[in-house]
């Protein structure tokens, strides 16, 4: 089973400049970005078998990751229209 990368640079390569700008200039975006990547790494460790947990916990973490990704994407789209 091949696991996909879900970091924001792979998910949204077209927003490379906006990601860099917002990480440096928007504390809220930077906090969400960090939270997203920590959660993504946790999910990846679970999916690769490096950590064991329940299926329910994994699904909860994936849903939280998706919620964060949606919030970050919305901020990226807004930043792109302003630029």
C-alpha positions in Angstrom: 0.0 0.0 0.0 1.5 3.3 -1.1 0.7 6.2 1.2 0.2 9.7 -0.3 1.9 12.8 1.1 -0.6 15.2 2.6 1.7 18.1 3.5 0.4 21.4 2.2 3.3 21.8 -0.3 2.2 18.6 -2.0 -1.5 19.3 -1.6 -1.4 22.9 -3.0 1.8 23.4 -5.0 0.1 26.3 -6.8 0.1 28.2 -3.5 3.8 27.9 -2.7 4.4 31.7 -2.5 1.2 32.3 -0.4 2.1 29.5 2.0 5.6 31.0 2.6 4.1 34.5 2.9 1.4 33.6 5.3 3.6 31.4 7.5 5.9 34.4 8.0 3.2 37.2 8.3 0.0 35.6 9.7 0.3 34.1 13.2 -3.1 32.4 12.9 -2.1 30.7 9.6 1.3 29.7 11.1 -0.4 28.1 14.1 -2.9 26.2 11.9 -0.1 25.2 9.5 2.0 23.8 12.4 -1.0 22.0 13.8 -1.9 20.5 10.4 1.6 19.2 9.9 1.9 17.7 13.3 -1.4 16.0 12.8 -0.4 14.8 9.3 2.8 13.3 10.7 0.8 11.5 13.4 -1.6 10.1 10.9 1.3 9.0 8.6 3.0 7.2 11.6 -0.2 5.4 12.4 -0.9 4.4 8.8 2.7 3.1 8.3 2.4 1.0 11.5 5.0 3.0 13.5 2.2 3.7 16.0 -0.8 1.6 17.0 -4.2 3.0 17.8 -7.8 2.3 17.3 -9.5 2.8 13.9 -11.9 5.3 15.5 -9.0 7.4 16.7 -7.3 7.3 13.3 -10.6 8.4 11.6 -11.0 11.2 14.1 -7.5 12.5 13.4 -8.1 12.3 9.7 -11.3 14.3 10.0 -9.5 16.9 12.1 -6.7 17.1 9.5 -9.3 17.6 6.7 -10.9 20.4 8.7 -7.6 22.1 9.2 -6.8 21.7 5.5 -10.1 23.3 4.5 -9.4 26.3 6.8 -5.9 26.7 5.4 -7.1 26.3 1.8 -9.6 29.1 2.4 -6.9 31.4 3.8 -4.7 30.6 0.8 -7.4 31.3 -1.7 -8.1 34.6 0.0 -4.4 35.5 0.0 -4.1 34.7 -3.7 -7.0 37.0 -4.6 -5.5 39.9 -2.6 -2.0 39.5 -4.1 
